[in-house]
Amino acid sequence: MPVRTPHFPDLLFDSAARLRRWEGALMGLLEAHGYRELHPSLVLREAVPDGSLRFFDGDDLVALRWDFTVSLAGLLARRFTAPPPRVSYAGAVFRRPVQPWEAVERFEVGCERIQPEGEASGEADVELARLLMAIPGVLGLKSAILHLGNAALVRRPLEAEGLTGDLADAVVAALSRRAPHRVREALGGHAAAGRLAAHAEALLSELDGPGTLNALKASPYADLLKEEREHMDRALSSLLPILPPNLELRVDLADVAGLGFYTGPTLRLWAPGAQQELAAGGRYDRLFPGLGRPWQAAGFCVRLSRLLDLAETRPDLFEQSR
Amino acid sequence: MTQPSILIAFPKGRLGDELVPKLAGTPLALDAEALKSRVLRIPTATPGVAALLLKGADLPRYVAAGVASLGIVGSDTLDELDMDLLELADLGFGACRLSLCARSGVTLESLRAKPHLRLATKFPKATEAWLTREGLTAELVPLSSSAELAPLLGLADAIVDLVQTGGTLKAHGLVETTVLGHSSARLVAARGAYLSEPGRIRPLAEALIASLRHS
């Protein structure tokens, strides 16, 4: 069994100042674009999810806030009959680490774009991508890479083939490893094995600029995914002309991280040489309906704790004054 | 600031013995002089790219943590450790079976019939998965080497171990009673390095695949 000692980060002077400065700058950016801050309670008394930091308050089992999106969704569903269109948040979340190097307390800044069901969502997705594109400049990153993906590229073929449960999980795990041979192994003699393996090959064949979308033509599900492809094409057409200097845009067709949560376009921000993504988000249209509200939503979260680590380990990736 | 050199983790031992000759004459050939020494960081024929020689069980950790950008390791080790890394290709070589092995004359049926089955293995996760599939329970005896001795000396009723030619089993009077799975060498990559610097990492990965699949 791996030995894990919980890592609770104490931020000393430089890191504490950097956190304060970055948090302020990012919240300022979001406010300037119409996002209003909400601050859900640090203590969860209702749903106590696995992976959260839990303890007893008298007879009540409570947990510390483990995720802003889920906490905010609960707050919004309880307190609002119509969704505020733009909300932002900043603060810490607490999670039991999955990897030994992950901290228990993690600092985040993020935003959510919420709309009534049925409203066109393309503009909102592009709005979020444009905001995320501005973030490397705010943080003083010398260069960054924005990955555009779409959870539906994997989700819809699996649903069309009726693949659920362990088998679907095995295919997603293989794609997460970018291992097409594992997709074939996982599907064994399944009737859809050939089609899904060919789809996996197509998704994994490229990781580059807008031309990557052409790889979808080789997929047996090209027709099924026509709408998603057109959506990504339109997003790229909107974003490429306003791409800031030192930001690269890549299409990652095989992005399956958070596939159980995301339903559409996904965004991930990387810095060259960074070991972990620095911000991530996407569309998650099933969250609010599950809470009884017919709303659709998308958002992203900037992982400040990872950025603080990166500033310590790779200061060469940042402008000096930041 | 100049870019840090790229590290590739290569396995020591059985898989490494197969790998090193296959790399000869390729852009990732290991420096012959350094190989003869005891150093564990070996220059390759490509400037700016060095190899780390690591034990298979440690190798995935170096890659998952991003210390090494690429690595080659057996799928048996990957399945046991289940670390967060990318598995870009099945390289085909180093093929072997993960088998349940016992003394000659002992059958799977006789092992099934034991009220308290003891299995010695370096592969507890794969063994547990097989036991679950078969609806069996057993006491697992964790070992890190020389598992073949366990059934001979009464430490266990059988072992779950890798079998390539079967020569070691035969030398110890053991036979395969059933095959649990197969293993081969896999090219793995650090998720961060691959996704944040594909321009540096992908060409190296493609060169390794081309060299090793066709050798």
Interface residues (C-beta under 8 A of the other chain):
Chain A: Q99 W101 I145 H147 R177 R178 A179 H181 R182 L207 D208 R250 D252 R268 W270 A271 P272 G273 A274 Q275 Q276 E277 D316
Chain B: M1 Q3 P4 A64 A65 G66 D84 L85 L86 E87 L88 A89 D90 R186 A189 A190 R191 G192 A193 Y194 L195 S196 E197 P198 R202
